[in-house]
Amino acid sequence: MLRAIHLPVRSVFHGLRRFAPTRILALRRTRARLAQLEDHLLKDIGLTREEAAREAARSSWDAPRHWLQ
């Protein structure tokens, strides 16, 4: 069962302040390239077209938690 993690808004934005703009740009580029991969390449990395599209549609600031530390 998954649980929602509730963080105070202040702690989230504090992490974003330290988040390097170059990482945001790199994440945007990576997600854009993921959306352009051909189906056989997505299969190689274990993703479906729908999963890749969903990941590519995420906001640039919606980064993995470990990037914020």
Residue, then its C-alpha position, 0 to 999 in steps of 0.5 A: m500500500l502506498r502512502a502519500i508523503h505530506l511535506p510542508v511547502r517551505s521544505v519543498f521550496h527550500g530544496l528547490r532553491r538549492f536545486a541547480p538550474t543546470r539540473i532542471l535543464a538536464l531533466r527537461r532535455t532527458r525527458a524530451r529525448l525519452a519521448q522521442l525514443e523508438d518503441h524497440l528502444l523503450k522496450d530495451i529499458g523496460l518502458t512502454r510508450e505510455e510510461a515514457a509519455r507520462e514521464a516526458a509530460r512531467s514538469s521540469w521542477d518535478a524532480p526525483r527527491h534525491w536530486l533535491q538533497 
